[in-house]
Amino acid sequence: MNKPITNGLYAISTELLDGVKGGAAGISLLRDGKMLGGGSVLYHVGSYHCSDGKWKGEVTSQEHTPTVKVRPFAGHIASMGFAGTYSDEGAEFEATALVGKRSLRLKTVFRLLIAD
């Protein structure tokens, strides 16, 4: 399978790992190696490379609406490298985000809604 990730609109869900409370849901547009999207509080921009069912890249996430300071990403720009897998139905990755002086592990799942 040397087919790239399907260009389109994806529903995304992110959960924090290692017992940290938090997570998010939203949408993301994946198109030709670029990623753009967001949810009710955060937006993200990034880039990726994919081949043979595996993908990797980098993404930056930031608040577009200020939130309560108890949220792990509140007031921070979070940058991360990621690696994961993809299929015709979607993709997923795990990453470690640098959030201020703290590192947070997370898992994000992409479910294809509409293909371009």
Residue frames as a rotation matrix with the C-alpha (Angstrom) as fourth column:
MET 1
0.578 0.816 0.000 0.00
0.816 -0.578 0.000 0.00
0.000 0.000 -1.000 0.00
ASN 2
-0.596 -0.798 -0.084 1.86
0.790 -0.602 0.116 3.07
-0.144 0.003 0.990 -1.20
LYS 3
0.108 0.753 0.649 -1.30
0.656 -0.544 0.522 5.17
0.747 0.370 -0.553 -1.32
PRO 4
-0.841 -0.427 0.332 -1.03
0.077 -0.702 -0.708 8.49
0.535 -0.570 0.624 0.60
ILE 5
-0.656 0.645 -0.391 -3.46
0.464 -0.064 -0.883 9.64
-0.595 -0.761 -0.258 3.29
THR 6
-0.104 0.730 0.675 -6.77
0.963 -0.095 0.251 10.58
0.248 0.676 -0.694 1.68
ASN 7
-0.961 -0.114 0.253 -7.13
0.086 -0.989 -0.119 14.35
0.264 -0.092 0.960 1.32
GLY 8
-0.095 0.995 0.021 -10.26
0.379 0.016 0.925 15.46
0.920 0.096 -0.379 3.14
LEU 9
-0.100 0.238 0.966 -12.03
-0.769 -0.635 0.076 16.57
0.632 -0.735 0.246 6.29
TYR 10
-0.370 -0.157 -0.915 -11.53
0.314 0.907 -0.282 14.44
0.874 -0.392 -0.287 9.40
ALA 11
0.788 0.472 0.396 -13.19
-0.317 -0.241 0.917 14.27
0.529 -0.848 -0.040 12.81
ILE 12
-0.256 -0.930 -0.264 -10.44
-0.034 0.282 -0.959 14.16
0.966 -0.236 -0.104 15.43
SER 13
0.911 0.383 0.156 -10.32
-0.163 -0.014 0.987 13.15
0.380 -0.924 0.049 19.06
THR 14
-0.134 -0.990 0.030 -7.33
-0.206 -0.002 -0.979 13.57
0.969 -0.138 -0.204 21.32
GLU 15
0.933 0.327 -0.149 -6.78
0.072 0.237 0.969 12.01
0.352 -0.915 0.197 24.72
LEU 16
0.177 -0.875 0.450 -3.95
-0.890 -0.338 -0.307 12.73
0.421 -0.346 -0.839 27.12
LEU 17
0.437 -0.128 -0.890 -2.04
0.098 0.991 -0.095 9.67
0.894 -0.046 0.446 28.29
ASP 18
-0.521 -0.770 -0.369 -0.24
0.370 0.186 -0.910 8.68
0.770 -0.610 0.187 31.50
GLY 19
-0.185 0.539 -0.822 -3.19
0.980 0.159 -0.116 9.50
0.068 -0.827 -0.558 33.77
VAL 20
-0.931 -0.115 -0.345 -3.32
0.148 -0.986 -0.070 13.20
-0.332 -0.117 0.936 32.87
LYS 21
0.004 0.998 0.057 -6.88
0.683 0.039 -0.730 14.53
-0.731 0.042 -0.682 32.65
GLY 22
-0.093 0.053 -0.994 -7.81
-0.465 -0.885 -0.004 16.25
-0.880 0.462 0.107 29.44
GLY 23
-0.512 -0.027 0.858 -8.54
0.680 0.598 0.424 15.80
-0.525 0.801 -0.288 25.80
ALA 24
-0.390 0.380 -0.839 -10.22
-0.490 -0.857 -0.161 17.50
-0.780 0.348 0.520 22.90
ALA 25
-0.096 0.393 0.914 -12.39
0.770 0.612 -0.182 16.88
-0.631 0.686 -0.361 19.86
GLY 26
0.038 0.114 -0.993 -12.65
-0.379 -0.918 -0.120 18.82
-0.925 0.381 0.009 16.62
ILE 27
0.914 0.213 0.346 -11.98
0.245 0.389 -0.888 18.67
-0.324 0.896 0.303 12.93
SER 28
-0.061 -0.955 -0.289 -8.88
-0.167 -0.275 0.947 18.68
-0.984 0.106 -0.143 10.77
LEU 29
0.924 0.227 -0.309 -8.30
-0.320 0.012 -0.947 19.15
-0.211 0.974 0.083 7.07
LEU 30
0.013 -0.915 0.404 -5.52
0.070 0.404 0.912 16.96
-0.997 0.016 0.069 5.69
ARG 31
0.954 0.287 0.083 -4.41
0.110 -0.080 -0.991 17.92
-0.277 0.955 -0.108 2.21
ASP 32
0.725 -0.671 0.156 -1.16
0.252 0.047 -0.967 17.22
0.642 0.740 0.203 0.37
GLY 33
-0.138 -0.880 -0.455 1.04
0.760 0.200 -0.619 17.16
0.635 -0.431 0.641 3.46
LYS 34
-0.776 -0.045 0.630 -0.64
-0.259 -0.887 -0.382 20.05
0.576 -0.460 0.676 5.30
MET 35
-0.311 0.658 -0.686 -2.87
0.863 0.498 0.086 19.86
0.398 -0.566 -0.722 8.38
LEU 36
-0.850 0.153 0.503 -5.26
-0.269 -0.949 -0.165 22.63
0.452 -0.276 0.848 9.55
GLY 37
-0.078 0.908 -0.413 -8.06
0.377 0.410 0.831 22.42
0.923 -0.091 -0.374 12.07
GLY 38
-0.865 -0.210 0.456 -9.37
-0.321 -0.465 -0.825 22.95
0.385 -0.860 0.335 15.55
GLY 39
-0.342 0.765 -0.546 -12.18
0.815 0.531 0.233 22.67
0.469 -0.365 -0.804 18.03
SER 40
0.646 0.760 0.071 -14.02
0.605 -0.567 0.559 24.81
0.465 -0.318 -0.826 20.55
VAL 41
0.879 -0.346 -0.329 -10.86
0.092 -0.554 0.827 26.07
-0.469 -0.757 -0.455 22.29
LEU 42
-0.056 -0.998 0.001 -7.72
-0.053 0.004 0.999 25.11
-0.997 0.055 -0.053 20.30
TYR 43
0.911 0.162 -0.378 -6.60
-0.391 0.058 -0.918 25.28
-0.127 0.985 0.116 16.68
HIS 44
0.244 -0.861 0.446 -3.70
0.123 0.484 0.866 23.43
-0.962 -0.157 0.224 15.06
VAL 45
0.788 -0.170 -0.591 -1.45
-0.615 -0.226 -0.755 23.73
-0.005 0.959 -0.283 12.03
GLY 46
0.185 -0.765 0.617 1.09
-0.325 0.545 0.773 21.21
-0.927 -0.344 -0.148 10.84
SER 47
0.230 -0.189 -0.955 2.72
-0.958 0.131 -0.257 19.23
0.174 0.973 -0.150 8.10
TYR 48
0.343 -0.059 0.938 3.23
-0.391 0.899 0.200 15.53
-0.854 -0.435 0.285 7.46
HIS 49
-0.394 -0.425 -0.815 4.80
-0.904 0.338 0.261 12.92
0.164 0.840 -0.517 5.19
CYS 50
0.276 0.548 0.790 3.20
-0.618 0.730 -0.291 9.54
-0.736 -0.408 0.540 4.56
SER 51
-0.166 -0.289 -0.943 3.99
-0.893 0.450 0.019 6.27
0.419 0.845 -0.333 2.83
ASP 52
-0.474 -0.085 -0.877 3.03
-0.095 0.994 -0.045 2.62
0.876 0.062 -0.479 3.11
GLY 53
0.386 0.792 -0.473 0.47
0.423 0.303 0.854 3.13
0.820 -0.530 -0.218 5.89
LYS 54
0.081 -0.417 -0.905 2.79
0.974 -0.159 0.160 5.15
-0.211 -0.895 0.394 8.13
TRP 55
0.470 0.050 0.881 2.92
0.406 -0.898 -0.166 8.90
0.783 0.436 -0.443 8.64
LYS 56
0.009 -0.487 -0.874 4.97
0.966 -0.223 0.134 11.37
-0.260 -0.845 0.468 10.62
GLY 57
0.093 0.029 0.995 5.16
0.539 -0.842 -0.026 15.10
0.837 0.539 -0.094 10.93
GLU 58
-0.830 -0.304 -0.467 4.91
0.557 -0.464 -0.688 18.05
-0.008 -0.832 0.555 13.24
VAL 59
0.099 0.916 0.389 1.99
0.615 -0.363 0.699 20.06
0.782 0.170 -0.600 14.55
THR 60
-0.955 -0.296 0.003 1.53
0.200 -0.652 -0.731 23.17
0.218 -0.698 0.682 16.67
SER 61
0.002 0.986 -0.166 -1.56
0.799 0.098 0.593 23.77
0.601 -0.134 -0.788 18.77
GLN 62
-0.959 -0.281 0.025 -2.70
0.223 -0.810 -0.543 27.03
0.173 -0.515 0.840 20.37
GLU 63
-0.284 0.887 -0.363 -5.80
0.722 -0.051 -0.690 28.47
-0.631 -0.458 -0.626 22.04
HIS 64
-0.647 0.201 0.735 -8.07
0.468 -0.656 0.592 30.65
0.601 0.728 0.331 19.93
THR 65
0.398 0.768 0.502 -10.35
-0.194 -0.464 0.864 31.26
0.897 -0.441 -0.036 22.93
PRO 66
-0.585 -0.654 0.479 -8.86
-0.597 -0.052 -0.800 31.74
0.549 -0.755 -0.360 26.44
THR 67
0.305 0.649 -0.697 -9.86
0.056 0.718 0.694 28.99
0.951 -0.251 0.182 28.86
VAL 68
0.942 0.057 0.330 -9.65
-0.327 -0.048 0.944 28.17
0.070 -0.997 -0.026 32.52
LYS 69
0.180 -0.983 0.013 -6.02
-0.941 -0.177 -0.290 27.92
0.288 0.040 -0.957 33.63
VAL 70
0.111 -0.132 0.985 -6.51
-0.642 0.747 0.173 24.37
-0.759 -0.651 -0.002 34.95
ARG 71
0.978 0.189 0.086 -6.50
-0.049 0.611 -0.790 22.93
-0.202 0.768 0.607 31.42
PRO 72
0.374 -0.911 0.171 -3.04
0.592 0.377 0.713 21.53
-0.714 -0.165 0.680 30.57
PHE 73
-0.197 -0.467 0.862 -2.72
0.974 -0.190 0.120 23.55
0.107 0.864 0.492 27.32
ALA 74
0.780 0.620 -0.083 -4.16
0.626 -0.771 0.116 26.81
0.008 -0.142 -0.990 28.75
GLY 75
0.860 -0.366 -0.356 -2.01
-0.257 -0.913 0.317 29.82
-0.441 -0.181 -0.879 27.86
HIS 76
-0.106 -0.961 0.255 0.61
-0.196 0.271 0.942 27.80
-0.975 0.050 -0.217 25.96
ILE 77
0.453 0.049 -0.890 1.63
-0.887 0.130 -0.444 27.10
0.094 0.990 0.102 22.40
ALA 78
0.326 -0.281 0.903 2.25
-0.317 0.867 0.384 23.36
-0.891 -0.411 0.193 22.17
SER 79
0.249 -0.343 -0.906 4.60
-0.958 0.053 -0.283 21.95
0.145 0.938 -0.316 19.53
MET 80
0.215 -0.161 0.963 5.13
-0.417 0.877 0.240 18.28
-0.883 -0.453 0.122 18.84
GLY 81
-0.577 -0.331 -0.746 6.53
-0.802 0.401 0.443 15.76
0.152 0.854 -0.497 16.43
PHE 82
0.226 0.718 0.658 4.36
-0.714 0.581 -0.389 12.72
-0.662 -0.382 0.644 15.78
ALA 83
-0.780 -0.338 -0.527 4.38
-0.605 0.626 0.492 9.29
0.164 0.703 -0.693 14.19
GLY 84
-0.195 0.771 0.606 1.54
-0.513 0.446 -0.733 6.89
-0.836 -0.454 0.309 13.52
THR 85
-0.825 0.009 0.565 -0.42
0.389 0.735 0.556 4.85
-0.410 0.678 -0.610 11.00
TYR 86
-0.357 0.761 -0.542 -3.19
-0.731 -0.589 -0.345 5.45
-0.582 0.273 0.766 8.47
SER 87
-0.633 0.297 0.715 -5.73
0.547 0.825 0.142 3.57
-0.548 0.481 -0.685 6.35
ASP 88
-0.686 0.449 0.572 -8.52
0.456 -0.347 0.820 4.47
0.567 0.823 0.033 3.92
GLU 89
0.325 0.917 -0.229 -10.85
0.728 -0.089 0.679 5.22
0.603 -0.388 -0.697 6.86
GLY 90
0.965 0.031 0.259 -8.55
-0.131 -0.801 0.584 7.41
0.226 -0.598 -0.769 8.95
ALA 91
0.046 -0.996 -0.073 -5.31
0.135 0.079 -0.988 7.78
0.990 0.035 0.138 10.81
GLU 92
0.977 0.175 -0.125 -3.87
0.152 -0.150 0.977 8.00
0.152 -0.973 -0.173 14.30
PHE 93
0.073 -0.993 0.092 -0.71
0.118 -0.083 -0.990 9.09
0.990 0.083 0.111 16.01
GLU 94
0.737 -0.038 -0.674 0.96
0.673 -0.039 0.738 9.35
-0.054 -0.999 -0.003 19.39
ALA 95
0.185 -0.662 0.727 3.10
0.282 -0.673 -0.684 12.32
0.942 0.331 0.062 20.30
THR 96
0.021 -0.212 -0.977 4.77
0.982 -0.181 0.060 14.12
-0.189 -0.961 0.204 23.16
ALA 97
0.529 0.266 0.806 3.79
0.475 -0.880 -0.021 17.78
0.703 0.394 -0.592 23.33
LEU 98
-0.623 -0.675 -0.395 6.04
0.761 -0.405 -0.507 20.38
0.183 -0.616 0.766 24.92
VAL 99
0.397 0.836 0.379 3.57
0.534 -0.546 0.645 22.58
0.746 -0.054 -0.663 26.82
GLY 100
0.823 -0.268 0.501 5.45
-0.517 -0.721 0.461 25.34
0.238 -0.638 -0.732 28.63
LYS 101
-0.246 -0.943 0.224 8.01
-0.955 0.197 -0.220 23.44
0.163 -0.268 -0.950 30.72
ARG 102
-0.080 0.361 0.929 5.92
-0.524 0.778 -0.348 20.28
-0.848 -0.514 0.127 30.80
SER 103
-0.822 -0.133 -0.554 5.88
-0.545 0.469 0.695 17.29
0.168 0.873 -0.458 28.44
LEU 104
-0.079 0.870 0.486 2.50
-0.636 0.332 -0.697 15.64
-0.767 -0.364 0.528 27.83
ARG 105
-0.971 -0.175 0.165 1.94
-0.009 0.713 0.701 12.40
-0.240 0.679 -0.694 25.93
LEU 106
-0.109 0.976 -0.190 -1.19
-0.620 -0.217 -0.754 12.18
-0.777 0.036 0.629 23.82
LYS 107
-0.745 0.026 0.667 -2.98
0.470 0.729 0.497 10.06
-0.473 0.684 -0.555 21.24
THR 108
-0.305 0.641 -0.705 -5.01
-0.641 -0.685 -0.346 11.55
-0.705 0.346 0.619 18.38
VAL 109
-0.490 0.283 0.825 -7.42
0.573 0.817 0.060 9.62
-0.657 0.502 -0.563 16.15
PHE 110
-0.638 0.249 -0.729 -8.58
-0.624 -0.721 0.300 10.96
-0.451 0.646 0.616 12.76
ARG 111
-0.310 0.620 0.721 -11.81
0.520 0.745 -0.417 9.61
-0.796 0.246 -0.553 11.20
LEU 112
-0.984 -0.121 0.129 -12.44
0.169 -0.440 0.882 10.54
-0.050 0.890 0.454 7.56
LEU 113
-0.231 0.937 -0.262 -15.71
0.122 -0.239 -0.963 12.46
-0.965 -0.255 -0.059 7.12
ILE 114
0.874 0.472 -0.114 -15.50
0.002 -0.238 -0.971 13.78
-0.485 0.849 -0.209 3.56
ALA 115
-0.064 -0.899 0.434 -12.82
0.725 0.257 0.639 12.97
-0.686 0.356 0.635 0.98
ASP 116
-0.144 -0.093 -0.985 -11.71
-0.435 -0.888 0.148 15.69
-0.889 0.450 0.088 -1.45
